[in-house]
């Protein structure tokens, strides 16, 4: 799912996704971690469906997986040094 100008990734969401990918942040609770895992492992059609309901997590996971600077962007969001 492409990141749009209306998608806001909070520092908390960035932290959860960074933790999921082993790149910092802090772990989410059980339910949220399962959601992140589900979005991460879903095929494109189902990832898009999940991202419609959870756009912040969908956008953050897409950054982490598909954008060469995505992890750095999430780290900046988590640190409060970049616009979400």
MIDORO-802902 format. One record per atom (N, C-alpha, C): x, y negated, z negated; residue number from 1; residue in three letters. Coordinates in nm, 4 decimals. Atoms other than C-alpha are relative to their C-alpha. Example, Ala and Ser with C-alpha at 12.3 -4.5 7.8 and 13.67 -1.06 7.14 Angstrom:
// residues 2
NODE, 0.0890, 0.1190, 0.0000, 1, Ala
NODE, 1.2300, 0.4500, -0.7800, 1, Ala
NODE, 0.0900, -0.1200, 0.0000, 1, Ala
NODE, -0.0820, 0.1190, 0.0060, 2, Ser
NODE, 1.3670, 0.1060, -0.7140, 2, Ser
NODE, -0.0770, -0.1090, -0.0730, 2, Ser
//
This chain:
// residues 84
NODE, 0.0840, 0.1173, 0.0000, 1, Unk
NODE, 0.0000, 0.0000, 0.0000, 1, Unk
NODE, 0.0879, -0.1227, 0.0000, 1, Unk
NODE, -0.0828, 0.1187, -0.0016, 2, Unk
NODE, 0.1553, -0.3325, 0.0945, 2, Unk
NODE, -0.0372, -0.0953, -0.1126, 2, Unk
NODE, 0.0210, 0.0998, 0.1031, 3, Unk
NODE, 0.1959, -0.5925, -0.1733, 3, Unk
NODE, -0.0613, -0.1237, 0.0641, 3, Unk
NODE, 0.0648, 0.1189, -0.0536, 4, Unk
NODE, -0.0422, -0.8791, -0.1095, 4, Unk
NODE, 0.0174, -0.1151, -0.0964, 4, Unk
NODE, -0.0154, 0.1169, 0.0857, 5, Unk
NODE, -0.0384, -1.2306, -0.2442, 5, Unk
NODE, -0.0987, 0.0020, -0.1157, 5, Unk
NODE, 0.0975, -0.0051, 0.1082, 6, Unk
NODE, -0.3434, -1.1480, -0.4580, 6, Unk
NODE, 0.0323, 0.1084, -0.1028, 6, Unk
NODE, -0.0375, -0.1050, 0.0944, 7, Unk
NODE, -0.1746, -0.8508, -0.6301, 7, Unk
NODE, 0.0974, -0.0557, -0.1020, 7, Unk
NODE, -0.0859, 0.0470, 0.1086, 8, Unk
NODE, -0.0300, -0.9441, -0.9663, 8, Unk
NODE, 0.0517, 0.1218, -0.0755, 8, Unk
NODE, -0.0631, -0.1070, 0.0770, 9, Unk
NODE, 0.2149, -0.7078, -1.1304, 9, Unk
NODE, 0.0470, -0.0625, -0.1308, 9, Unk
NODE, -0.0362, 0.0538, 0.1312, 10, Unk
NODE, 0.2404, -0.7790, -1.5009, 10, Unk
NODE, 0.1327, 0.0594, -0.0467, 10, Unk
NODE, -0.1224, -0.0578, 0.0560, 11, Unk
NODE, 0.5611, -0.7263, -1.6991, 11, Unk
NODE, -0.0230, 0.1394, -0.0584, 11, Unk
NODE, 0.0305, -0.1314, 0.0566, 12, Unk
NODE, 0.3901, -0.4325, -1.8726, 12, Unk
NODE, -0.0079, 0.1068, 0.1088, 12, Unk
NODE, 0.0096, -0.0949, -0.1108, 13, Unk
NODE, 0.3036, -0.2606, -1.5423, 13, Unk
NODE, 0.1387, 0.0256, 0.0579, 13, Unk
NODE, -0.1368, -0.0165, -0.0502, 14, Unk
NODE, 0.6574, -0.3249, -1.4164, 14, Unk
NODE, 0.0800, 0.0910, -0.0927, 14, Unk
NODE, -0.0726, -0.0831, 0.0966, 15, Unk
NODE, 0.7965, -0.1701, -1.7378, 15, Unk
NODE, -0.0391, 0.1462, 0.0122, 15, Unk
NODE, 0.0465, -0.1383, -0.0110, 16, Unk
NODE, 0.5811, 0.1405, -1.7013, 16, Unk
NODE, 0.0529, 0.0680, 0.1259, 16, Unk
NODE, -0.0451, -0.0583, -0.1266, 17, Unk
NODE, 0.6755, 0.1953, -1.3365, 17, Unk
NODE, 0.1520, 0.0169, -0.0010, 17, Unk
NODE, -0.1453, -0.0147, 0.0116, 18, Unk
NODE, 1.0450, 0.1296, -1.4019, 18, Unk
NODE, 0.0356, 0.1217, -0.0846, 18, Unk
NODE, -0.0264, -0.1148, 0.0862, 19, Unk
NODE, 1.0376, 0.3855, -1.6823, 19, Unk
NODE, -0.0287, 0.1301, 0.0740, 19, Unk
NODE, 0.0359, -0.1198, -0.0767, 20, Unk
NODE, 0.8633, 0.6392, -1.4582, 20, Unk
NODE, 0.1114, 0.0397, 0.0967, 20, Unk
NODE, -0.1064, -0.0269, -0.0964, 21, Unk
NODE, 1.1445, 0.6058, -1.2031, 21, Unk
NODE, 0.1391, 0.0021, -0.0653, 21, Unk
NODE, -0.1270, -0.0085, 0.0715, 22, Unk
NODE, 1.4153, 0.6104, -1.4734, 22, Unk
NODE, 0.0898, -0.1209, 0.0203, 22, Unk
NODE, -0.0779, 0.1198, -0.0306, 23, Unk
NODE, 1.5230, 0.2516, -1.4070, 23, Unk
NODE, -0.0191, -0.1111, -0.1025, 23, Unk
NODE, 0.0181, 0.1005, 0.1040, 24, Unk
NODE, 1.4539, 0.0760, -1.7382, 24, Unk
NODE, -0.1443, -0.0051, -0.0449, 24, Unk
NODE, 0.1362, 0.0159, 0.0472, 25, Unk
NODE, 1.1337, -0.0603, -1.8805, 25, Unk
NODE, -0.0260, 0.0822, -0.1247, 25, Unk
NODE, 0.0377, -0.0861, 0.1119, 26, Unk
NODE, 0.9449, 0.1438, -2.1365, 26, Unk
NODE, -0.1175, 0.0871, 0.0429, 26, Unk
NODE, 0.1014, -0.0949, -0.0446, 27, Unk
NODE, 0.7106, 0.4421, -2.1117, 27, Unk
NODE, -0.1421, -0.0503, -0.0233, 27, Unk
NODE, 0.1432, 0.0243, 0.0152, 28, Unk
NODE, 0.3383, 0.4110, -2.0630, 28, Unk
NODE, -0.0569, 0.1061, -0.0935, 28, Unk
NODE, 0.0707, -0.1034, 0.0756, 29, Unk
NODE, 0.0873, 0.6009, -2.2723, 29, Unk
NODE, -0.0285, 0.1194, 0.0896, 29, Unk
NODE, 0.0226, -0.1242, -0.0744, 30, Unk
NODE, -0.0138, 0.9501, -2.1687, 30, Unk
NODE, -0.0896, -0.0185, 0.1218, 30, Unk
NODE, 0.0947, 0.0153, -0.1104, 31, Unk
NODE, -0.3136, 0.8524, -1.9532, 31, Unk
NODE, 0.0614, -0.0825, 0.1117, 31, Unk
NODE, -0.0588, 0.0870, -0.1013, 32, Unk
NODE, -0.1298, 0.5729, -1.7758, 32, Unk
NODE, 0.1162, 0.0682, 0.0700, 32, Unk
NODE, -0.1100, -0.0729, -0.0640, 33, Unk
NODE, 0.1761, 0.7898, -1.7141, 33, Unk
NODE, -0.0538, 0.1033, 0.0983, 33, Unk
NODE, 0.0612, -0.0941, -0.0941, 34, Unk
NODE, -0.0482, 1.0529, -1.5570, 34, Unk
NODE, -0.0513, -0.0726, 0.1243, 34, Unk
NODE, 0.0454, 0.0805, -0.1140, 35, Unk
NODE, -0.2018, 0.7811, -1.3375, 35, Unk
NODE, 0.1173, -0.0363, 0.0901, 35, Unk
NODE, -0.1186, 0.0365, -0.0776, 36, Unk
NODE, 0.1434, 0.6623, -1.2281, 36, Unk
NODE, 0.0517, 0.1216, 0.0768, 36, Unk
NODE, -0.0454, -0.1228, -0.0655, 37, Unk
NODE, 0.2471, 1.0205, -1.1518, 37, Unk
NODE, -0.0922, 0.0369, 0.1147, 37, Unk
NODE, 0.0968, -0.0326, -0.1042, 38, Unk
NODE, -0.0720, 1.0781, -0.9547, 38, Unk
NODE, 0.0168, -0.0908, 0.1211, 38, Unk
NODE, -0.0203, 0.0932, -0.1115, 39, Unk
NODE, -0.0229, 0.7639, -0.7453, 39, Unk
NODE, 0.1313, 0.0307, 0.0708, 39, Unk
NODE, -0.1323, -0.0286, -0.0552, 40, Unk
NODE, 0.3455, 0.8469, -0.6955, 40, Unk
NODE, -0.0030, 0.1251, 0.0891, 40, Unk
NODE, -0.0009, -0.1278, -0.0706, 41, Unk
NODE, 0.2698, 1.2021, -0.5748, 41, Unk
NODE, -0.1088, 0.0132, 0.1061, 41, Unk
NODE, 0.1134, -0.0106, -0.0924, 42, Unk
NODE, -0.0456, 1.1317, -0.3725, 42, Unk
NODE, 0.0428, -0.0194, 0.1449, 42, Unk
NODE, -0.0216, 0.0274, -0.1418, 43, Unk
NODE, -0.0583, 1.1458, 0.0051, 43, Unk
NODE, -0.0481, -0.1424, 0.0290, 43, Unk
NODE, 0.0286, 0.1405, -0.0328, 44, Unk
NODE, -0.1052, 0.8146, 0.1863, 44, Unk
NODE, -0.1480, -0.0349, -0.0163, 44, Unk
NODE, 0.1439, 0.0297, 0.0083, 45, Unk
NODE, -0.4871, 0.8368, 0.2063, 45, Unk
NODE, -0.0460, -0.0105, -0.1449, 45, Unk
NODE, 0.0418, 0.0026, 0.1400, 46, Unk
NODE, -0.5336, 0.9174, -0.1610, 46, Unk
NODE, 0.0724, -0.1086, -0.0790, 46, Unk
NODE, -0.0715, 0.1108, 0.0644, 47, Unk
NODE, -0.2651, 0.6681, -0.2687, 47, Unk
NODE, -0.0746, -0.1305, 0.0252, 47, Unk
NODE, 0.0747, 0.1216, -0.0335, 48, Unk
NODE, -0.4624, 0.3968, -0.0879, 48, Unk
NODE, -0.1288, -0.0093, -0.0813, 48, Unk
NODE, 0.1230, -0.0009, 0.0797, 49, Unk
NODE, -0.7830, 0.5003, -0.2672, 49, Unk
NODE, 0.0295, -0.0359, -0.1458, 49, Unk
NODE, -0.0370, 0.0307, 0.1383, 50, Unk
NODE, -0.6124, 0.4933, -0.6062, 50, Unk
NODE, 0.0442, -0.1453, -0.0147, 50, Unk
NODE, -0.0492, 0.1379, 0.0057, 51, Unk
NODE, -0.4484, 0.1600, -0.5271, 51, Unk
NODE, -0.1138, -0.1020, 0.0090, 51, Unk
NODE, 0.1154, 0.0906, -0.0014, 52, Unk
NODE, -0.7901, 0.0054, -0.4581, 52, Unk
NODE, -0.0544, -0.0180, -0.1407, 52, Unk
NODE, 0.0518, 0.0065, 0.1361, 53, Unk
NODE, -0.8930, 0.0857, -0.8142, 53, Unk
NODE, 0.1044, -0.0529, -0.0979, 53, Unk
NODE, -0.1109, 0.0421, 0.0866, 54, Unk
NODE, -0.5524, 0.0209, -0.9731, 54, Unk
NODE, 0.1035, -0.0734, 0.0845, 54, Unk
NODE, -0.0879, 0.0677, -0.0961, 55, Unk
NODE, -0.3952, -0.2404, -0.7427, 55, Unk
NODE, 0.1367, -0.0374, -0.0570, 55, Unk
NODE, -0.1282, 0.0373, 0.0584, 56, Unk
NODE, -0.1236, -0.3484, -0.9862, 56, Unk
NODE, 0.0953, 0.1190, -0.0033, 56, Unk
NODE, -0.0850, -0.1195, 0.0015, 57, Unk
NODE, 0.0079, 0.0051, -1.0337, 57, Unk
NODE, 0.0314, 0.0460, 0.1422, 57, Unk
NODE, -0.0250, -0.0370, -0.1397, 58, Unk
NODE, -0.0337, 0.0807, -0.6623, 58, Unk
NODE, 0.1089, -0.0852, 0.0613, 58, Unk
NODE, -0.0998, 0.0913, -0.0559, 59, Unk
NODE, 0.1685, -0.2264, -0.5676, 59, Unk
NODE, 0.1378, 0.0239, -0.0619, 59, Unk
NODE, -0.1290, -0.0206, 0.0673, 60, Unk
NODE, 0.4387, -0.1617, -0.8283, 60, Unk
NODE, 0.0664, 0.1299, 0.0452, 60, Unk
NODE, -0.0551, -0.1275, -0.0454, 61, Unk
NODE, 0.4811, 0.2002, -0.7221, 61, Unk
NODE, 0.0475, -0.0108, 0.1445, 61, Unk
NODE, -0.0436, 0.0212, -0.1382, 62, Unk
NODE, 0.4963, 0.0982, -0.3563, 62, Unk
NODE, 0.1310, -0.0762, 0.0060, 62, Unk
NODE, -0.1273, 0.0729, 0.0058, 63, Unk
NODE, 0.7690, -0.1534, -0.4408, 63, Unk
NODE, 0.1136, 0.0950, -0.0363, 63, Unk
NODE, -0.1057, -0.0895, 0.0480, 64, Unk
NODE, 0.9672, 0.1093, -0.6293, 64, Unk
NODE, 0.0390, 0.1043, 0.1046, 64, Unk
NODE, -0.0267, -0.1102, -0.0930, 65, Unk
NODE, 0.9357, 0.3745, -0.3589, 65, Unk
NODE, 0.0434, -0.0449, 0.1389, 65, Unk
NODE, -0.0144, 0.0311, -0.1418, 66, Unk
NODE, 0.9397, 0.1868, -0.0298, 66, Unk
NODE, 0.0717, -0.1308, 0.0314, 66, Unk
NODE, -0.0671, 0.1277, -0.0252, 67, Unk
NODE, 1.1059, -0.1540, -0.0707, 67, Unk
NODE, 0.1435, 0.0109, -0.0514, 67, Unk
NODE, -0.1403, -0.0169, 0.0429, 68, Unk
NODE, 1.4862, -0.1538, -0.0793, 68, Unk
NODE, 0.0364, -0.0894, -0.1175, 68, Unk
NODE, -0.0230, 0.0885, 0.1144, 69, Unk
NODE, 1.4739, -0.4420, -0.3307, 69, Unk
NODE, -0.1099, 0.0125, -0.1050, 69, Unk
NODE, 0.1155, -0.0140, 0.0880, 70, Unk
NODE, 1.1640, -0.3142, -0.5100, 70, Unk
NODE, 0.0341, 0.0202, -0.1464, 70, Unk
NODE, -0.0397, -0.0228, 0.1400, 71, Unk
NODE, 1.3355, -0.1850, -0.8238, 71, Unk
NODE, 0.0517, -0.1301, -0.0601, 71, Unk
NODE, -0.0521, 0.1279, 0.0495, 72, Unk
NODE, 1.5202, -0.5152, -0.8603, 72, Unk
NODE, -0.1140, -0.0991, -0.0249, 72, Unk
NODE, 0.1149, 0.0891, 0.0192, 73, Unk
NODE, 1.1931, -0.7068, -0.8135, 73, Unk
NODE, -0.0753, 0.0375, -0.1267, 73, Unk
NODE, 0.0697, -0.0434, 0.1209, 74, Unk
NODE, 1.0245, -0.4971, -1.0823, 74, Unk
NODE, 0.0813, -0.0322, -0.1255, 74, Unk
NODE, -0.0840, 0.0342, 0.1149, 75, Unk
NODE, 1.3214, -0.5500, -1.3146, 75, Unk
NODE, -0.0080, -0.1483, -0.0312, 75, Unk
NODE, 0.0153, 0.1440, 0.0211, 76, Unk
NODE, 1.2900, -0.9265, -1.2647, 76, Unk
NODE, -0.1368, -0.0326, -0.0591, 76, Unk
NODE, 0.1333, 0.0214, 0.0560, 77, Unk
NODE, 0.9163, -0.9136, -1.3313, 77, Unk
NODE, -0.0014, 0.0396, -0.1468, 77, Unk
NODE, -0.0059, -0.0476, 0.1385, 78, Unk
NODE, 0.9767, -0.7103, -1.6473, 78, Unk
NODE, 0.0772, -0.0976, -0.0886, 78, Unk
NODE, -0.0836, 0.0929, 0.0776, 79, Unk
NODE, 1.2468, -0.9519, -1.7621, 79, Unk
NODE, -0.0590, -0.1408, -0.0085, 79, Unk
NODE, 0.0585, 0.1339, -0.0001, 80, Unk
NODE, 1.0274, -1.2535, -1.6886, 80, Unk
NODE, 0.0799, -0.0996, 0.0794, 80, Unk
NODE, -0.0844, 0.0905, -0.0775, 81, Unk
NODE, 1.2772, -1.3949, -1.4417, 81, Unk
NODE, -0.0463, -0.0147, 0.1451, 81, Unk
NODE, 0.0552, 0.0124, -0.1363, 82, Unk
NODE, 1.0583, -1.3663, -1.1295, 82, Unk
NODE, -0.1509, -0.0096, -0.0091, 82, Unk
NODE, 0.1454, 0.0069, -0.0059, 83, Unk
NODE, 0.7041, -1.4407, -1.0325, 83, Unk
NODE, -0.0560, 0.1387, 0.0226, 83, Unk
NODE, 0.0662, -0.1296, -0.0177, 84, Unk
NODE, 0.4742, -1.1424, -1.0603, 84, Unk
NODE, -0.0765, -0.0086, 0.1272, 84, Unk
//
